[in-house]
Amino acid sequence: MRLRVYTLLLVLFLCMGTFGVHAQTFPKIIKKPKQVQTVDSPANNPLLRDIRLFDPQKYLQNVVRETDSLLYKDYVNLKKRLSIVSEDTLSLIWAPTNQLVQVSEKILIDSIWVTAYEYFSSWDSQKINIYDFNPKDFKDTVYVKLYDNFFGTDWNLPLDQTLITSEFGFRRYRWHHGTDLRLRVGDPVYSAFDGIVRMRSYDRNGYGYFVVVRHKNGLETLYGHLSRILVDVGQEVKAGDVLGLGGSTGRSTGPHLHFEVRYQGLSINPTELFDFNVGKLKSDVYMITSSSFEHVVKAQEAVYHRVRSGENLSVIARRYGVRVSTITRLNGISTNSVLRVGQRLRIR
C-alpha cells in the first residue's frame, strides 16, 4: 500500500516537472522600438539616395503595366472594328504623344502601339476614298466637333490669305469637290485641324502633289497642287502646322490650293465650315445630314455623251475627267473601236 502511494507521488512529480519544462520553452515576444525616419533619411530625401540603385528599365516597365491596367480595366477593345458613324466625332481627346513609330501604319495612342486601321474604321495610305459608304443609305445626323480649346485642340486657315478663285460645285462636265484658294508658289499650306497624315502622293492628271490629313473627329482634309510636301505618312500634326508649299502641279491652270473637306470619303463644301471671306470658322460644331451628300448622289447618276465630229475616246475621257478604260468597260468597246458621230456613250 505504501509502495503504491510512493509510486503515485513519483508519477505526479514527474508530470509536473514535464509541464514545467514545456512551459518554459515558449518564446518571449519582444517588441522592437519603431524607427522614426527623420527628414534627412534617404527614404524622405531624394538627394541622399544612391542613384546607382535606380533601375530605369524596371521603372518604365512598372509605368507601362500600371497604364495598361487602367486602360483595360473596363475591357476596352481597341481592335473592334468601328461602324460608319460609331467613331466619336464630339470628343477631341487626342494622344499627347507628338511622336509615332517608324512604321507609318501604326500610331501611339495612350501609350499603347496600335495600328491605325484598328483604331480608325479604315486606314489606307494609297487611296483617297477608302470608305465603303453609300450616301443613299445615310439617314443619320452626326454632330462633328471641329475644335475644343478645353482639350487643347484648335483650328487654322489653310492659307494666310484665303481668296476664293473657284467654288465647290459642278464645273466643266464634272464635279469640283473642293474650293480653290489663290496663292503664290512657295506659300506655306497649313493643316486646318489636329490630325494624322494619312496620304502624301502625286496625281499627274489631277491633284498633283497632295496631302490627306485624317482628323480625330472623323473628317479628312485634302490639300492639292502643292509644289513640295513637308510631312510624312503617319506624322501627327497640329492645326497650323505646315504641310507643304503651294504650287501648280498636276491638272492646274495656275498657282492655287485645291482644298477639300471629306467625311467617310465623300466631299463636303468647305464653305459650310469656313468663311474664307473674313477668315473665320463658322462654328465649333458642324452638323452632317443626308443633305450634305446630295451632290454626291447626283454625281453618281449615269452620265451619257453623244459623240461629235472629231472626237475620240481620249478627248471624251479628258472632258469628263474619267479614264478611257472606264468608257470602254461601260460600253463594251475597245480602244480600237471606231466612234460614230451621234453615238451615245455612257461615261459613268
C-alpha positions in Angstrom: 0.0 0.0 0.0 2.8 2.3 0.9 4.6 1.3 -2.3 1.6 2.3 -4.4 1.4 5.7 -2.7 5.1 6.3 -3.4 4.7 5.2 -7.0 1.7 7.6 -7.5 3.6 10.5 -6.0 6.6 9.8 -8.2 4.4 9.8 -11.3 2.7 13.1 -10.2 6.1 14.7 -9.6 7.4 13.7 -13.0 4.3 15.1 -14.8 4.6 18.4 -13.0 8.2 18.5 -13.9 7.5 17.8 -17.6 4.8 20.5 -17.7 7.2 23.0 -16.2 9.8 22.2 -18.8 7.3 22.7 -21.7 6.0 25.9 -20.1 9.5 27.4 -20.2 10.0 26.6 -24.0 7.5 29.2 -25.3 9.4 32.2 -26.9 9.1 35.6 -25.5 7.6 38.3 -27.7 9.7 41.4 -27.6 8.6 44.5 -29.5 11.3 46.4 -31.0 11.1 50.2 -30.8 9.7 51.8 -34.0 12.4 53.6 -36.1 11.4 57.2 -36.7 12.5 58.4 -40.1 13.9 61.8 -40.0 13.7 64.4 -42.7 17.3 63.7 -43.6 16.8 59.9 -44.0 17.3 58.5 -47.6 13.7 57.4 -47.7 12.5 61.0 -47.4 15.3 62.9 -49.1 15.9 62.1 -52.7 19.3 63.8 -52.6 20.6 61.2 -50.2 19.6 58.3 -52.3 22.2 56.4 -54.3 21.3 57.0 -58.0 23.2 53.8 -58.9 20.5 51.8 -57.2 17.8 53.2 -59.5 16.7 50.8 -62.3 15.2 52.9 -65.1 14.1 49.8 -67.1 12.2 48.4 -64.2 10.6 51.8 -63.6 9.4 52.1 -67.2 8.0 48.6 -67.0 6.0 49.5 -63.9 4.7 52.6 -65.6 3.6 50.6 -68.7 2.0 47.9 -66.5 0.0 50.4 -64.4 -1.1 52.4 -67.5 -2.2 49.2 -69.3 -4.2 48.1 -66.3 -6.0 51.4 -66.3 -6.8 51.2 -70.0 -8.0 47.6 -69.8 -9.8 47.6 -66.5 -13.1 48.3 -68.4 -12.3 45.7 -71.1 -11.6 48.3 -73.8 -11.2 46.5 -77.1 -9.1 48.7 -79.4 -9.2 46.1 -82.1 -13.0 46.2 -82.5 -14.0 47.4 -86.0 -15.9 50.7 -85.9 -19.0 51.3 -87.9 -19.7 54.3 -90.2 -21.0 56.6 -87.5 -19.7 55.0 -84.3 -16.4 57.0 -84.3 -16.5 59.6 -81.6 -17.0 62.9 -83.5 -17.6 65.1 -80.5 -14.7 64.1 -78.2 -11.4 65.6 -79.2 -9.2 63.9 -76.6 -6.0 63.3 -78.6 -3.0 61.3 -77.5 -0.5 63.9 -76.4 2.5 62.0 -77.9 3.7 64.0 -80.8 5.7 61.0 -81.9 4.9 57.9 -83.9 6.6 54.7 -84.8 8.7 54.5 -87.9 6.1 52.1 -89.5 3.7 54.6 -91.0 0.6 52.4 -90.5 1.0 52.4 -86.7 0.3 55.2 -84.2 0.8 55.6 -80.5 -2.4 56.2 -78.6 -2.5 56.3 -74.8 0.9 54.6 -74.5 -0.1 51.5 -76.5 1.0 50.8 -80.0 -2.0 50.0 -82.2 -2.3 50.1 -85.9 -4.3 53.0 -87.3 -6.5 50.5 -89.2 -7.5 49.1 -85.8 -8.1 52.5 -84.1 -10.0 54.1 -87.0 -12.8 52.4 -89.0 -10.5 52.4 -92.1 -6.9 53.3 -92.8 -5.0 53.3 -96.1 -2.2 55.4 -97.3 -2.6 54.6 -101.0 -6.2 55.6 -101.9 -8.2 58.8 -101.1 -11.7 57.3 -100.7 -11.2 54.0 -98.7 -14.7 54.0 -97.1 -17.5 51.7 -98.1 -20.1 54.4 -97.6 -23.2 54.8 -99.6 -24.7 58.3 -99.2 -28.1 57.0 -100.3 -28.3 54.8 -97.1 -27.2 57.7 -94.8 -30.2 58.8 -92.7 -28.4 59.9 -89.5 -27.5 63.3 -88.1 -23.9 63.5 -87.0 -22.5 66.4 -85.0 -18.8 66.9 -85.6 -16.8 68.8 -83.0 -14.3 70.8 -85.0 -12.1 72.0 -82.2 -12.2 72.4 -78.4 -9.7 74.7 -76.6 -10.5 72.9 -73.3 -8.8 69.8 -74.7 -6.0 71.8 -76.3 -7.3 71.4 -79.9 -7.6 74.3 -82.3 -8.2 75.2 -85.9 -6.4 77.2 -88.6 -7.0 78.5 -92.1 -5.2 76.5 -94.8 -3.5 79.7 -96.1 -2.6 83.1 -94.6 -4.9 84.7 -97.2 -8.0 82.9 -98.4 -9.3 84.4 -101.6 -11.6 82.0 -103.5 -10.8 81.6 -107.2 -13.1 78.6 -107.9 -16.1 77.5 -105.9 -17.2 74.0 -104.9 -19.7 72.5 -107.4 -20.3 71.3 -110.9 -17.7 72.5 -113.3 -16.9 71.6 -117.0 -18.9 68.4 -117.2 -17.7 67.1 -113.8 -17.9 67.9 -110.1 -15.3 70.1 -108.4 -15.1 68.6 -105.0 -13.1 71.4 -103.3 -12.6 75.1 -103.0 -9.7 76.7 -104.9 -7.8 79.4 -103.0 -5.3 81.8 -104.6 -1.7 81.6 -103.5 1.9 82.2 -104.8 4.3 79.3 -105.5 6.1 78.6 -102.2 3.4 79.9 -99.9 3.0 77.7 -96.7 0.0 75.5 -96.6 -1.3 74.7 -93.1 -3.3 71.9 -91.5 -6.8 73.0 -90.7 -7.2 70.8 -87.6 -5.3 68.4 -85.5 -4.7 65.1 -87.1 -2.5 62.4 -88.6 -1.2 62.4 -92.2 -2.9 59.5 -94.0 -1.6 60.2 -97.5 1.1 62.0 -99.4 1.2 61.3 -103.0 1.3 62.6 -106.6 -1.5 62.6 -109.1 -0.3 63.7 -112.6 -3.8 64.1 -114.1 -5.5 65.6 -111.0 -4.2 66.9 -107.6 -0.5 66.9 -108.4 1.4 66.7 -105.2 -1.2 66.4 -102.4 -1.7 65.6 -98.7 -4.6 64.0 -96.9 -4.9 64.5 -93.1 -7.2 62.3 -91.0 -8.7 64.1 -88.1 -9.9 62.6 -84.8 -13.4 64.0 -85.3 -14.0 61.8 -88.4 -13.3 64.4 -91.0 -10.5 64.5 -93.5 -8.9 67.4 -95.3 -7.1 67.3 -98.7 -4.5 69.8 -99.9 -3.8 69.7 -103.6 -1.4 71.1 -106.3 1.5 71.5 -103.8 5.0 72.3 -105.1 6.6 70.5 -102.2 5.3 68.2 -99.4 6.9 68.6 -95.9 5.2 65.9 -93.9 5.3 62.1 -93.9 2.5 59.5 -93.7 1.7 58.7 -90.1 3.0 62.0 -88.8 0.9 63.7 -86.1 0.2 67.3 -86.9 -1.5 70.2 -85.0 -3.7 72.9 -86.5 -1.4 75.4 -88.1 1.5 73.1 -88.8 3.0 73.5 -92.3 2.1 70.5 -94.5 3.8 71.8 -97.7 4.3 74.6 -100.0 1.8 75.9 -102.5 2.2 75.3 -106.3 0.6 74.4 -109.5 1.3 70.7 -110.0 -1.0 68.2 -111.6 -4.0 69.3 -113.6 -3.8 73.0 -112.8 -4.3 76.2 -114.8 -2.2 78.3 -112.3 -0.9 78.5 -108.8 -3.7 77.8 -106.3 -4.6 75.5 -103.4 -7.3 72.9 -104.0 -8.8 72.4 -100.5 -11.3 69.7 -99.7 -13.2 68.6 -96.6 -14.4 65.0 -96.6 -16.5 62.7 -94.3 -16.3 58.9 -94.9 -14.6 59.7 -98.2 -17.3 62.0 -99.6 -16.7 65.7 -100.2 -18.4 68.4 -98.2 -18.5 72.1 -99.3 -15.6 73.7 -97.3 -17.6 77.0 -97.2 -20.1 75.3 -94.9 -17.4 75.2 -92.3 -15.2 78.2 -93.2 -16.0 81.8 -94.1 -13.0 82.4 -96.3 -14.0 86.0 -97.0 -13.5 87.0 -93.4 -11.0 84.2 -92.4 -13.1 82.6 -89.7 -14.6 79.2 -88.8 -18.4 79.5 -88.8 -18.9 77.3 -85.7 -17.0 74.8 -83.5 -19.6 72.1 -84.3 -20.7 71.0 -87.8 -23.9 69.1 -88.4 -23.8 66.3 -91.1 -27.1 65.2 -92.6 -28.2 63.4 -95.7 -28.5 66.7 -97.5 -24.7 67.1 -97.1 -24.2 64.5 -99.8 -27.0 65.4 -102.3 -24.3 66.5 -104.8 -22.6 63.1 -104.5 -25.8 61.2 -105.2 -26.4 63.4 -108.2 -22.8 63.0 -109.4 -23.2 59.2 -109.2 -26.1 59.1 -111.6 -25.4 57.7 -115.0 -23.9 60.2 -117.4 -24.1 59.8 -121.2 -22.4 61.6 -124.1 -23.2 61.9 -127.8 -20.1 61.7 -130.0 -19.4 64.8 -132.1 -17.3 65.2 -135.2 -13.5 65.0 -134.5 -13.9 63.4 -131.0 -12.1 60.3 -129.9 -12.0 58.3 -126.6 -9.1 60.3 -125.2 -10.8 63.6 -125.9 -14.1 62.5 -124.3 -12.3 60.9 -121.3 -10.4 64.2 -120.6 -13.6 66.2 -120.9 -15.4 64.3 -118.2 -12.3 63.6 -116.0 -12.5 59.8 -116.4 -10.3 57.1 -117.7 -10.5 55.7 -121.2 -10.7 52.2 -119.7 -13.9 53.2 -117.8 -15.7 54.3 -121.0 -14.7 51.1 -122.9 -15.8 48.9 -120.0 -19.2 50.6 -119.6 -19.9 50.5 -123.3 -18.4 47.1 -124.2 -16.0 48.5 -126.7 -12.2 48.5 -127.1 -9.7 51.3 -127.6 -9.6 50.5 -131.3 -13.3 50.8 -131.8 -14.4 53.4 -134.4 -16.7 56.0 -133.0 -19.7 57.2 -135.0 -21.0 60.8 -134.9 -24.1 60.8 -132.8 -23.2 57.6 -131.0 -24.4 57.5 -127.3 -21.7 56.6 -124.8 -22.1 56.0 -121.1 -19.4 58.0 -119.2 -20.2 56.7 -115.7 
